[in-house]
Amino acid sequence: MIVKERSDIMDRYYTYKQYLINKFNDKTYKLPIQIPVTCPNRDGTISHEGCYFCSEKGTGFEAYSSMVPISKQLEMAKEKVVKRYKAKKFIAYFQNYTNTYLPVNTLLTYLEEAAKENICGLDIATRPDCLTTDYLDSIKEFNNKHNLEITFEIGLQIANDKILDKVNRGHSVYDYVNSIKLIKSYGFTVCTHIILNLPETTMDDVYNTVKLMNELQIDIIKLHSLYIAKDSVYGKMYENDMIKISTQEDYIDRVVEFIIHLNPKSAISRLVSRIPKEDGIFSNWDQSWWKIYNEIINRLEEEQLTQGCRFKE
């Protein structure tokens, strides 16, 4: 589905779309890539269950099979976004699972393949406990040759260790903070993934999380509304009434509070997430994601709120 962009959105928050235009001077779009990699939270190194909200497919619902060559994945994805969104430049997005959880030379081979395809940036999704100085040294050396915009997408989810334990994340807030400081010491861009309505999350957790984003000067924020995947641990818990999900109104309240307390220099790439119907049990209170998105924008409009209007240095 193509949703027409509202003209008032950029007046309310700093969109990722505008961030990319500012960065690359043209309309830029991310192309999802899958490579054959897993996660320490699934292969038994940390756990076999994975994060309780995570599907066995990971999050690469829109990507092609990892068996398809990267050049072909990019070619097919590019054809779609040029037709739909008139994009002129492209970022190769290594999206699914933990992309730095394999030998660095193996990842560098994949990065080299992507860099050949008229790509202006690389986004690498990973965990905060799967990055080392040796790894980052190698990627820095790779980028000295290619001069691309390198972004690491790191999942925190929420700045509360008790909740992270209860969703089986396998890392702490402290691990996240250390990884961000390390990545930024190399001059790479950071995007952080956050879920504002994990079970037992409170508004205090929202405030603590946005405060941490401001302190660490996170470049890009990706907010997710919790969905329940069929083959996840949460899927089983949801079917047995073992978890409680916040109301839609609570989620909107949390997103609005997050936005108005976030440093206006941080771009926001998403406010609401979604899962294909065939893969999910619950998603967005049985509403289209864009309806909830519009409710968030309407709230900001009605109350004359903008990103960072309550931000304090």
PAZAMAR-691790 format. One line per 5 residues: their letters; for each residue x, y negated, z of N, C-alpha, C. Coordinates in Angstrom, 2 decimals. Layout:
N
a) X:Y:Z:X:Y:Z:X:Y:Z | ...
END
This chain:
313
mivke) 0.85:1.21:0.00:0.00:0.00:0.00:0.88:-1.25:0.00 | 0.55:-2.20:-0.81:1.25:-3.48:-0.85:0.41:-4.51:-0.12 | 0.98:-5.13:0.90:0.26:-6.12:1.69:0.78:-7.50:1.33 | -0.09:-8.35:0.93:0.31:-9.71:0.56:0.83:-10.45:1.77 | 1.99:-11.06:1.61:2.61:-11.76:2.74:1.91:-13.09:3.00
rsdim) 1.65:-13.32:4.26:1.01:-14.58:4.65:2.02:-15.71:4.65 | 1.57:-16.87:4.24:2.49:-18.01:4.13:2.87:-18.59:5.47 | 2.11:-18.25:6.55:2.37:-18.84:7.85:3.32:-18.02:8.71 | 3.72:-16.83:8.24:4.52:-15.94:9.07:5.85:-16.56:9.44 | 6.55:-17.12:8.44:7.88:-17.64:8.72:7.85:-18.88:9.61
dryyt) 6.67:-19.47:9.76:6.54:-20.58:10.70:6.48:-20.09:12.15 | 6.22:-18.79:12.33:6.01:-18.23:13.66:7.22:-17.45:14.18 | 7.93:-16.79:13.28:9.15:-16.09:13.73:10.12:-15.95:12.56 | 11.37:-15.66:12.91:12.44:-15.56:11.93:12.40:-14.16:11.31 | 11.86:-14.08:10.11:11.65:-12.79:9.47:12.96:-12.24:8.91
ykqyl) 13.02:-10.92:8.86:14.17:-10.24:8.27:14.29:-10.59:6.79 | 13.15:-10.76:6.14:13.15:-11.16:4.73:13.92:-12.47:4.55 | 13.63:-13.45:5.41:14.31:-14.73:5.32:15.78:-14.60:5.68 | 16.06:-13.76:6.66:17.45:-13.48:7.06:18.26:-12.98:5.86 | 17.68:-12.04:5.10:18.38:-11.49:3.95:18.54:-12.53:2.84
inkfn) 17.54:-13.36:2.64:17.66:-14.43:1.65:18.78:-15.40:2.05 | 18.83:-15.73:3.33:19.89:-16.61:3.82:21.26:-15.98:3.65 | 21.32:-14.66:3.84:22.59:-13.94:3.78:23.07:-13.73:2.34 | 22.14:-13.34:1.46:22.53:-12.92:0.11:22.04:-13.86:-1.00 | 21.33:-14.92:-0.61:20.85:-15.92:-1.57:19.92:-15.33:-2.63
dktyk) 19.23:-14.26:-2.29:18.29:-13.68:-3.23:17.41:-12.67:-2.48 | 16.34:-12.24:-3.13:15.44:-11.26:-2.53:16.15:-9.91:-2.46 | 16.26:-9.39:-1.24:17.06:-8.19:-1.00:16.21:-7.14:-0.32 | 16.42:-5.88:-0.68:15.58:-4.82:-0.15:16.43:-3.61:0.24 | 16.01:-2.91:1.32:16.73:-1.74:1.80:16.23:-0.48:1.08
lpiqi) 17.18:0.37:0.71:16.87:1.62:0.04:17.26:2.77:0.97 | 16.29:3.54:1.49:16.61:4.61:2.44:17.35:5.77:1.78 | 18.34:6.29:2.53:19.16:7.41:2.07:19.16:8.47:3.16 | 19.11:9.73:2.75:19.33:10.83:3.69:20.59:11.58:3.33 | 21.38:11.89:4.34:22.55:12.75:4.16:22.40:13.94:5.11
pvtcp) 23.09:15.04:4.83:22.95:16.23:5.69:23.67:16.06:7.02 | 22.94:15.57:7.99:23.50:15.32:9.31:22.42:15.59:10.34 | 22.82:15.89:11.57:21.86:16.13:12.64:22.10:15.13:13.77 | 21.82:15.53:14.99:21.88:14.63:16.14:22.34:15.43:17.36 | 23.20:14.87:18.21:23.63:15.61:19.41:22.50:15.89:20.38
nrdgt) 21.38:15.18:20.18:20.22:15.41:21.03:19.32:16.51:20.47 | 19.77:17.13:19.36:19.01:18.23:18.76:19.83:19.51:18.58 | 21.15:19.37:18.47:21.97:20.56:18.19:22.49:21.23:19.45 | 22.05:20.74:20.63:22.45:21.36:21.88:23.59:20.68:22.60 | 24.25:19.72:21.94:25.33:19.00:22.62:24.79:18.25:23.84
isheg) 23.65:17.58:23.66:22.96:16.92:24.76:21.69:17.69:25.10 | 20.94:18.04:24.07:19.64:18.69:24.24:19.26:19.39:22.94 | 18.28:20.27:23.01:17.70:20.87:21.81:16.36:20.25:21.46 | 15.79:19.48:22.38:14.44:18.95:22.20:14.39:17.62:21.46 | 15.51:16.91:21.44:15.52:15.59:20.84:14.81:14.57:21.73
cyfcs) 14.79:13.32:21.30:13.99:12.32:22.00:12.53:12.76:21.88 | 11.77:12.61:22.94:10.43:13.20:22.97:9.48:12.59:21.94 | 9.78:11.38:21.48:8.92:10.74:20.48:9.36:11.06:19.05 | 10.49:11.75:18.91:11.09:11.94:17.59:10.59:13.22:16.92 | 10.23:13.11:15.66:9.84:14.25:14.86:11.05:15.09:14.51
ekgtg) 10.81:16.38:14.20:11.90:17.23:13.73:12.43:16.74:12.39 | 11.62:15.96:11.68:12.07:15.34:10.43:12.90:14.09:10.69 | 12.98:13.67:11.97:13.62:12.39:12.25:12.70:11.25:11.89 | 13.24:10.24:11.23:12.43:9.08:10.84:12.47:8.83:9.34 | 13.06:9.75:8.60:13.23:9.52:7.16:12.04:9.94:6.33
feays) 10.85:9.49:6.73:9.64:9.90:6.02:9.59:9.40:4.58 | 10.21:8.25:4.34:10.13:7.65:3.00:11.33:7.99:2.14 | 12.31:8.69:2.71:13.54:8.99:1.98:13.41:10.27:1.18 | 14.32:10.45:0.24:14.38:11.68:-0.54:15.20:12.73:0.23 | 15.19:13.94:-0.26:15.92:15.03:0.39:17.42:14.73:0.43
smvpi) 18.05:15.18:1.51:19.50:15.00:1.63:20.27:15.82:0.59 | 19.59:16.75:-0.08:20.22:17.55:-1.12:20.32:16.78:-2.44 | 19.58:15.69:-2.57:19.64:14.86:-3.78:20.89:13.97:-3.70 | 21.70:13.88:-4.72:22.90:13.03:-4.69:22.54:11.59:-4.34 | 23.41:10.92:-3.63:23.15:9.55:-3.18:22.86:8.63:-4.36
skqle) 23.60:8.78:-5.43:23.38:7.91:-6.59:21.96:8.08:-7.13 | 21.45:9.31:-7.11:20.09:9.56:-7.59:19.06:9.03:-6.60 | 19.32:9.21:-5.29:18.40:8.66:-4.28:18.28:7.15:-4.44 | 19.40:6.49:-4.63:19.38:5.03:-4.79:18.69:4.62:-6.08 | 18.95:5.35:-7.13:18.34:5.04:-8.42:16.81:5.12:-8.34
makek) 16.29:6.19:-7.72:14.84:6.37:-7.63:14.21:5.35:-6.70 | 14.87:5.09:-5.57:14.34:4.10:-4.63:14.36:2.70:-5.22 | 15.43:2.39:-5.94:15.58:1.07:-6.55:14.48:0.82:-7.59 | 14.17:1.85:-8.36:13.13:1.73:-9.37:11.79:1.35:-8.74 | 11.48:1.92:-7.59:10.23:1.62:-6.91:10.18:0.19:-6.39
vvkry) 11.25:-0.24:-5.70:11.19:-1.55:-5.06:11.32:-2.69:-6.06 | 12.01:-2.46:-7.16:12.07:-3.50:-8.19:10.68:-3.72:-8.77 | 9.98:-2.63:-9.01:8.64:-2.72:-9.57:7.67:-3.37:-8.60 | 7.73:-2.98:-7.31:6.75:-3.47:-6.33:7.10:-4.83:-5.76 | 8.40:-5.03:-5.43:8.77:-6.21:-4.65:9.68:-7.18:-5.39
kakkf) 10.05:-6.86:-6.62:10.89:-7.74:-7.43:12.23:-8.05:-6.76 | 12.75:-7.06:-6.03:14.04:-7.24:-5.35:15.15:-7.39:-6.38 | 16.15:-8.18:-6.03:17.28:-8.43:-6.92:18.58:-7.80:-6.39 | 18.67:-7.68:-5.07:19.85:-7.09:-4.45:19.40:-6.00:-3.48 | 20.39:-5.10:-3.12:19.98:-3.91:-2.40:20.97:-3.54:-1.29
iayfq) 20.39:-2.98:-0.23:21.16:-2.45:0.89:20.92:-0.94:0.94 | 21.97:-0.16:1.00:21.84:1.29:1.16:21.68:1.58:2.65 | 20.55:2.18:3.00:20.19:2.40:4.40:20.32:3.87:4.74 | 21.38:4.23:5.46:21.57:5.59:5.96:20.70:5.72:7.20 | 19.49:6.21:6.99:18.42:6.01:7.96:18.24:7.14:8.97
nytnt) 18.27:8.36:8.52:17.75:9.46:9.34:18.80:10.07:10.26 | 18.36:10.45:11.45:19.21:11.11:12.45:20.39:10.21:12.85 | 21.54:10.85:13.18:22.69:10.12:13.72:23.81:10.16:12.69 | 23.94:9.10:11.91:24.80:9.13:10.74:26.29:9.05:11.04 | 26.66:8.77:12.28:28.08:8.81:12.64:28.40:10.08:13.42
ylpvn) 27.46:11.03:13.40:27.67:12.30:14.09:28.18:13.36:13.10 | 29.28:13.04:12.45:29.95:13.93:11.53:31.35:13.36:11.32 | 32.30:14.13:10.80:33.65:13.60:10.63:33.64:12.29:9.84 | 34.45:11.35:10.27:34.41:10.03:9.66:34.75:10.09:8.17 | 35.66:10.97:7.77:35.99:11.07:6.35:34.81:11.55:5.51
tllty) 33.96:12.38:6.12:32.76:12.83:5.42:31.80:11.66:5.20 | 31.59:10.86:6.26:30.72:9.70:6.11:31.31:8.71:5.11 | 32.62:8.52:5.16:33.25:7.57:4.23:33.04:7.99:2.78 | 33.00:9.30:2.53:32.72:9.79:1.17:31.33:9.35:0.73 | 30.35:9.47:1.65:28.98:9.03:1.33:28.92:7.51:1.16
leeaa) 29.62:6.78:2.00:29.63:5.32:1.88:30.24:4.89:0.55 | 31.29:5.59:0.12:31.91:5.28:-1.17:30.93:5.51:-2.30 | 30.15:6.59:-2.22:29.16:6.86:-3.26:28.13:5.74:-3.34 | 27.68:5.28:-2.18:26.67:4.22:-2.15:27.25:2.90:-2.64 | 28.50:2.63:-2.32:29.11:1.34:-2.67:29.27:1.17:-4.17
kenic) 29.21:2.25:-4.91:29.37:2.18:-6.37:28.09:1.73:-7.07 | 26.98:1.72:-6.35:25.67:1.54:-6.99:25.13:0.10:-6.91 | 25.98:-0.88:-7.12:25.53:-2.28:-7.12:24.83:-2.64:-5.80 | 25.48:-2.26:-4.71:24.93:-2.45:-3.37:25.66:-3.61:-2.69 | 24.91:-4.47:-2.00:25.55:-5.61:-1.32:25.73:-5.36:0.18
gldia) 25.10:-4.30:0.70:25.23:-4.02:2.12:24.97:-2.56:2.43 | 25.46:-2.12:3.59:25.23:-0.77:4.08:24.68:-0.85:5.49 | 23.57:-0.17:5.73:23.01:-0.05:7.08:23.19:1.39:7.54 | 23.76:1.55:8.72:24.08:2.88:9.23:23.37:3.09:10.56 | 22.39:3.97:10.59:21.64:4.25:11.81:22.38:5.29:12.64
trpdc) 22.49:5.04:13.95:23.19:5.97:14.82:22.78:5.77:16.26 | 23.36:6.56:17.15:23.12:6.46:18.60:24.24:5.64:19.24 | 23.97:5.04:20.40:25.01:4.25:21.05:26.17:5.08:21.61 | 25.95:6.40:21.75:27.01:7.25:22.29:27.76:8.01:21.20 | 27.60:7.59:19.95:28.24:8.31:18.84:29.11:7.39:18.00
lttdy) 29.77:6.45:18.65:30.71:5.56:17.96:32.00:5.45:18.78 | 33.13:5.54:18.10:34.43:5.41:18.76:35.25:4.35:18.02 | 36.32:3.93:18.64:37.20:2.94:18.00:37.83:3.53:16.73 | 38.19:4.81:16.75:38.78:5.44:15.56:37.78:5.40:14.40 | 36.53:5.67:14.71:35.48:5.67:13.69:35.32:4.27:13.11
ldsik) 35.23:3.29:13.99:35.03:1.91:13.55:36.26:1.36:12.83 | 37.45:1.80:13.25:38.67:1.42:12.54:38.60:1.86:11.08 | 38.14:3.09:10.87:38.08:3.64:9.50:37.05:2.90:8.66 | 35.90:2.58:9.26:34.87:1.86:8.50:35.32:0.42:8.22 | 36.04:-0.16:9.15:36.58:-1.50:8.92:37.56:-1.48:7.75
efnnk) 38.41:-0.47:7.71:39.37:-0.34:6.61:38.64:-0.13:5.28 | 37.59:0.69:5.31:36.77:0.90:4.12:36.20:-0.42:3.63 | 35.73:-1.24:4.56:35.07:-2.48:4.15:36.05:-3.57:3.75 | 37.29:-3.45:4.16:38.30:-4.39:3.67:38.45:-4.27:2.16 | 38.15:-3.08:1.65:38.24:-2.84:0.21:36.96:-3.27:-0.51
hnlei) 35.81:-3.04:0.12:34.54:-3.26:-0.57:33.85:-4.58:-0.24 | 34.15:-5.15:0.92:33.58:-6.44:1.33:32.06:-6.44:1.26 | 31.44:-5.47:1.94:29.99:-5.38:2.02:29.52:-5.85:3.39 | 28.23:-6.11:3.50:27.64:-6.43:4.80:27.34:-5.10:5.52 | 28.09:-4.81:6.57:27.92:-3.55:7.30:27.07:-3.81:8.55
tfeig) 25.97:-3.10:8.65:25.08:-3.22:9.81:24.93:-1.86:10.47 | 25.05:-1.84:11.79:24.76:-0.62:12.55:23.40:-0.78:13.20 | 22.52:0.19:12.95:21.20:0.18:13.56:21.23:1.15:14.74 | 21.05:0.59:15.94:21.21:1.35:17.18:19.89:1.41:17.92 | 19.49:2.60:18.32:18.28:2.76:19.11:18.55:2.55:20.59
lqian) 17.86:1.58:21.17:17.84:1.44:22.63:16.49:1.93:23.13 | 15.43:1.43:22.52:14.01:1.70:22.82:13.49:0.84:23.96 | 14.13:0.87:25.13:13.71:-0.03:26.22:14.85:-0.10:27.24 | 15.02:-1.24:27.87:16.12:-1.44:28.82:15.70:-0.98:30.22 | 15.43:0.31:30.35:15.04:0.90:31.63:15.52:2.35:31.64
dkild) 16.53:2.64:32.46:17.13:3.98:32.47:16.14:5.07:32.88 | 15.22:4.75:33.76:14.25:5.76:34.20:13.36:6.20:33.03 | 12.94:5.23:32.21:12.12:5.57:31.05:12.95:6.30:30.00 | 14.20:5.88:29.80:15.06:6.57:28.85:15.26:8.03:29.25 | 15.39:8.27:30.55:15.51:9.66:31.03:14.22:10.44:30.74
kvnrg) 13.09:9.79:30.95:11.81:10.49:30.79:11.47:10.79:29.33 | 12.09:10.05:28.40:11.88:10.37:26.99:13.05:11.17:26.41 | 13.98:11.58:27.30:15.09:12.46:26.91:16.02:11.80:25.88 | 16.31:10.52:26.09:17.20:9.83:25.16:18.62:10.37:25.23 | 19.09:10.74:26.42:20.43:11.30:26.54:21.52:10.27:26.62
hsvyd) 21.15:9.01:26.78:22.13:7.95:27.01:21.51:6.91:27.93 | 22.32:6.02:28.44:21.86:4.98:29.37:21.88:3.61:28.72 | 21.31:2.64:29.40:21.39:1.25:28.95:22.86:0.81:28.93 | 23.62:1.28:29.91:25.05:0.96:29.98:25.77:1.44:28.72 | 25.45:2.65:28.26:26.05:3.17:27.02:25.71:2.26:25.84
yvnsi) 24.45:1.82:25.81:24.02:0.93:24.73:24.81:-0.38:24.74 | 24.93:-0.98:25.91:25.63:-2.26:26.03:27.08:-2.12:25.57 | 27.74:-1.05:26.00:29.13:-0.85:25.60:29.27:-0.66:24.09 | 28.34:0.06:23.49:28.42:0.29:22.04:28.23:-1.02:21.27 | 27.31:-1.86:21.74:27.07:-3.14:21.05:28.30:-4.03:21.15
kliks) 28.90:-4.09:22.31:30.11:-4.91:22.48:31.23:-4.40:21.57 | 31.34:-3.08:21.46:32.37:-2.49:20.61:32.12:-2.82:19.14 | 30.89:-2.63:18.68:30.56:-2.91:17.28:30.82:-4.38:16.95 | 30.39:-5.26:17.84:30.55:-6.69:17.58:32.02:-7.12:17.60 | 32.85:-6.38:18.33:34.28:-6.72:18.35:34.93:-6.49:16.98
ygftv) 34.28:-5.71:16.13:34.77:-5.47:14.77:34.13:-6.42:13.76 | 33.21:-7.25:14.21:32.58:-8.21:13.32:31.42:-7.65:12.53 | 30.94:-6.46:12.88:29.81:-5.86:12.18:28.49:-6.41:12.73 | 27.47:-6.35:11.90:26.13:-6.78:12.29:25.43:-5.67:13.08 | 24.55:-6.07:14.00:23.83:-5.10:14.83:22.33:-5.30:14.71
cthii) 21.62:-4.19:14.46:20.16:-4.16:14.55:19.79:-3.20:15.67 | 18.89:-3.62:16.55:18.46:-2.76:17.66:17.00:-2.38:17.50 | 16.73:-1.09:17.70:15.37:-0.56:17.64:14.77:-0.50:19.04 | 13.54:-0.99:19.16:12.87:-1.08:20.47:11.43:-0.59:20.34 | 10.99:0.20:21.31:9.59:0.62:21.41:9.01:-0.03:22.66
lnlpe) 8.06:-0.92:22.49:7.56:-1.69:23.62:6.41:-1.01:24.38 | 5.95:0.14:23.89:4.84:0.79:24.59:5.09:2.28:24.86 | 6.33:2.61:25.19:6.58:3.95:25.70:5.80:4.15:27.00 | 5.37:5.37:27.31:4.64:5.60:28.57:5.41:5.05:29.77 | 4.67:4.38:30.65:5.17:3.78:31.90:5.92:2.47:31.70
ttmdd) 6.01:1.99:30.45:6.64:0.69:30.22:5.75:-0.42:30.77 | 6.36:-1.39:31.44:5.63:-2.53:31.99:6.08:-3.81:31.29 | 5.37:-4.88:31.58:5.76:-6.17:31.02:7.13:-6.60:31.55 | 7.46:-6.22:32.76:8.80:-6.52:33.28:9.88:-5.86:32.43 | 9.61:-4.66:31.95:10.56:-3.99:31.06:10.71:-4.76:29.76
vyntv) 9.61:-5.32:29.27:9.66:-6.13:28.05:10.56:-7.35:28.27 | 10.36:-8.03:29.39:11.17:-9.21:29.69:12.64:-8.85:29.87 | 12.92:-7.75:30.56:14.30:-7.32:30.76:14.97:-6.95:29.44 | 14.20:-6.36:28.55:14.75:-5.95:27.26:15.06:-7.15:26.38 | 14.14:-8.09:26.30:14.40:-9.26:25.46:15.53:-10.10:26.07
klmne) 15.63:-10.12:27.37:16.75:-10.83:28.02:18.08:-10.21:27.61 | 18.12:-8.87:27.58:19.34:-8.17:27.18:19.67:-8.46:25.71 | 18.65:-8.50:24.85:18.89:-8.82:23.44:19.52:-10.20:23.30 | 19.04:-11.14:24.10:19.58:-12.50:24.06:21.01:-12.55:24.58 | 21.26:-11.83:25.66:22.61:-11.84:26.25:23.63:-11.24:25.30
lqidi) 23.23:-10.21:24.56:24.16:-9.54:23.64:24.16:-10.17:22.25 | 23.30:-11.17:22.04:23.21:-11.88:20.77:23.00:-10.90:19.60 | 21.97:-10.07:19.75:21.65:-9.09:18.72:21.18:-9.81:17.46 | 21.70:-9.39:16.31:21.42:-10.08:15.06:20.00:-9.81:14.56 | 19.58:-8.55:14.65:18.29:-8.14:14.08:17.58:-7.23:15.10
iklhs) 16.28:-7.44:15.25:15.46:-6.62:16.14:14.41:-5.90:15.31 | 14.24:-4.62:15.57:13.19:-3.85:14.91:12.26:-3.29:15.99 | 11.05:-3.86:16.08:10.08:-3.42:17.08:9.20:-2.30:16.52 | 8.95:-1.31:17.35:8.12:-0.17:16.95:6.93:-0.04:17.89 | 5.77:0.23:17.32:4.64:0.70:18.12:4.75:2.22:18.18
lyiak) 4.59:2.79:19.36:4.77:4.22:19.52:3.74:5.01:18.70 | 4.24:5.91:17.88:3.35:6.87:17.22:3.69:8.27:17.74 | 2.77:9.20:17.57:2.98:10.57:18.05:3.08:11.49:16.85 | 4.26:12.06:16.65:4.48:13.00:15.54:4.01:14.40:15.93 | 3.51:15.12:14.96:2.94:16.45:15.22:3.94:17.41:15.86
dsvyg) 5.18:17.40:15.37:6.14:18.40:15.83:7.10:17.86:16.90 | 6.70:16.80:17.59:7.53:16.24:18.65:7.09:16.77:20.02 | 7.94:16.60:21.02:7.57:16.96:22.40:6.37:16.13:22.83 | 6.37:14.85:22.48:5.22:14.00:22.80:3.94:14.52:22.14 | 4.08:15.15:20.98:2.91:15.70:20.31:2.22:16.74:21.17
kmyen) 3.00:17.62:21.76:2.45:18.65:22.64:1.87:18.01:23.91 | 2.59:17.02:24.44:2.14:16.36:25.66:0.84:15.59:25.41 | 0.77:14.95:24.26:-0.42:14.17:23.92:-1.65:15.07:23.78 | -1.47:16.21:23.13:-2.58:17.14:22.95:-3.07:17.73:24.26 | -2.20:17.73:25.27:-2.58:18.26:26.58:-2.83:17.16:27.61
dmiki) -3.05:15.94:27.13:-3.37:14.79:27.99:-2.31:14.56:29.07 | -1.05:14.74:28.70:0.04:14.59:29.67:0.72:13.23:29.59 | 0.40:12.44:28.58:0.96:11.09:28.48:-0.16:10.11:28.20 | 0.06:8.89:28.67:-0.91:7.82:28.46:-0.28:6.73:27.61 | -0.96:6.35:26.55:-0.46:5.30:25.66:-1.17:4.00:25.98
stqed) -0.44:2.91:25.94:-1.02:1.60:26.23:-2.13:1.28:25.24 | -2.95:0.34:25.60:-4.00:-0.10:24.67:-3.39:-0.96:23.57 | -4.13:-1.13:22.51:-3.69:-1.99:21.42:-3.50:-3.42:21.92 | -4.39:-3.88:22.78:-4.31:-5.24:23.33:-3.02:-5.41:24.15 | -2.66:-4.39:24.93:-1.43:-4.45:25.71:-0.21:-4.54:24.79
yidrv) -0.24:-3.76:23.72:0.90:-3.78:22.79:1.05:-5.17:22.17 | -0.06:-5.75:21.74:0.00:-7.09:21.14:0.53:-8.10:22.15 | 0.06:-8.02:23.38:0.56:-8.91:24.43:2.07:-8.79:24.58 | 2.57:-7.57:24.55:4.00:-7.35:24.75:4.82:-7.88:23.59 | 4.33:-7.67:22.38:5.05:-8.18:21.21:5.09:-9.71:21.24
vefii) 3.98:-10.33:21.56:3.94:-11.79:21.61:4.92:-12.32:22.66 | 4.93:-11.72:23.85:5.85:-12.16:24.90:7.30:-11.96:24.47 | 7.56:-10.83:23.81:8.92:-10.57:23.32:9.35:-11.65:22.33 | 8.49:-11.96:21.39:8.83:-12.94:20.35:9.11:-14.31:20.96 | 8.26:-14.77:21.84:8.41:-16.15:22.33:9.59:-16.30:23.29
hlnpk) 10.10:-15.16:23.82:11.28:-15.24:24.69:12.58:-14.88:23.96 | 12.47:-14.50:22.67:13.65:-14.09:21.91:14.35:-15.30:21.29 | 15.67:-15.28:21.37:16.48:-16.32:20.73:16.04:-16.48:19.27 | 15.72:-17.67:18.83:15.25:-17.87:17.45:16.30:-17.55:16.39 | 17.55:-17.32:16.80:18.59:-16.97:15.84:18.55:-15.49:15.48
saisr) 17.86:-14.68:16.27:17.75:-13.25:15.99:16.60:-13.00:15.01 | 16.88:-12.28:13.94:15.83:-11.95:12.98:15.01:-10.76:13.48 | 13.75:-10.72:13.08:12.87:-9.62:13.45:12.44:-8.92:12.17 | 12.77:-7.64:12.07:12.49:-6.92:10.82:11.18:-6.16:10.85 | 10.61:-5.94:12.04:9.37:-5.18:12.13:8.67:-5.51:13.44
lvsri) 7.34:-5.52:13.39:6.53:-5.72:14.60:5.67:-4.49:14.92 | 5.38:-3.70:13.89:4.51:-2.53:14.04:5.08:-1.41:13.19 | 5.13:-0.19:13.73:5.62:0.94:12.94:4.46:1.82:12.50 | 4.77:2.84:11.73:3.72:3.72:11.23:4.33:5.06:10.84 | 3.48:6.06:10.72:3.91:7.40:10.34:2.92:7.91:9.29
pkedg) 3.37:8.66:8.29:2.43:9.22:7.32:1.35:10.05:8.03 | 0.14:9.96:7.54:-1.00:10.61:8.18:-0.77:12.10:8.36 | -0.14:12.74:7.40:0.06:14.18:7.47:1.09:14.59:8.53 | 1.89:13.63:8.99:2.93:13.93:9.97:2.57:13.52:11.40 | 1.48:12.76:11.56:1.19:12.19:12.87:-0.10:12.68:13.50
ifsnw) -0.14:12.57:14.83:-1.34:12.85:15.61:-2.00:11.55:16.03 | -1.16:10.57:16.38:-1.65:9.26:16.80:-0.79:8.19:16.16 | -1.43:7.14:15.65:-0.68:6.01:15.10:-1.55:4.76:15.13 | -1.07:3.76:15.83:-1.68:2.43:15.80:-3.18:2.42:16.09 | -3.57:3.24:17.07:-4.94:3.21:17.56:-5.95:3.39:16.41
dqsww) -5.54:4.25:15.44:-6.39:4.58:14.29:-6.74:3.36:13.44 | -5.84:2.39:13.44:-6.02:1.22:12.58:-4.85:1.12:11.60 | -5.05:0.41:10.53:-3.95:0.13:9.62:-2.93:-0.76:10.33 | -1.65:-0.48:10.09:-0.60:-1.23:10.77:-0.71:-2.73:10.49 | -1.13:-3.10:9.26:-1.16:-4.52:8.91:-2.25:-5.27:9.65
kiyne) -3.33:-4.55:10.08:-4.37:-5.22:10.86:-3.83:-5.62:12.24 | -3.06:-4.74:12.84:-2.45:-5.06:14.13:-1.41:-6.17:13.94 | -0.66:-6.06:12.85:0.32:-7.10:12.53:-0.35:-8.46:12.41 | -1.46:-8.51:11.70:-2.18:-9.78:11.54:-2.74:-10.29:12.86 | -3.13:-9.40:13.74:-3.61:-9.83:15.05:-2.49:-10.49:15.85
iinrl) -1.29:-9.96:15.72:-0.14:-10.57:16.39:0.12:-11.97:15.84 | 0.12:-12.10:14.52:0.35:-13.41:13.89:-0.78:-14.37:14.26 | -2.00:-13.88:14.29:-3.13:-14.73:14.65:-3.00:-15.25:16.09 | -2.53:-14.40:16.98:-2.32:-14.83:18.37:-1.29:-15.95:18.44 | -0.21:-15.78:17.71:0.82:-16.81:17.69:0.27:-18.11:17.12
eeeql) -0.53:-17.99:16.06:-1.14:-19.16:15.44:-2.12:-19.86:16.39 | -3.02:-19.09:16.97:-4.07:-19.66:17.81:-3.50:-20.38:19.03 | -2.42:-19.82:19.59:-1.82:-20.41:20.79:-0.63:-21.30:20.47 | -0.41:-21.52:19.15:0.68:-22.39:18.70:2.03:-21.98:19.30 | 2.32:-20.68:19.19:3.55:-20.12:19.73:4.50:-19.79:18.59
tqgcr) 5.78:-19.93:18.86:6.80:-19.60:17.88:7.92:-18.81:18.57 | 8.70:-18.11:17.76:9.82:-17.36:18.31:10.75:-18.29:19.08 | 11.06:-17.88:20.30:12.01:-18.63:21.11:11.45:-19.85:21.80 | 10.13:-20.09:21.72:9.58:-21.30:22.34:9.72:-21.25:23.87 | 9.95:-20.05:24.43:10.20:-19.94:25.86:11.58:-19.31:26.14
fke) 12.42:-19.37:25.14:13.78:-18.87:25.30:14.62:-19.85:26.09 | 15.44:-19.32:27.01:16.36:-20.15:27.77:17.76:-19.61:27.57 | 18.71:-20.51:27.34:20.11:-20.08:27.15:20.61:-19.34:28.38
END
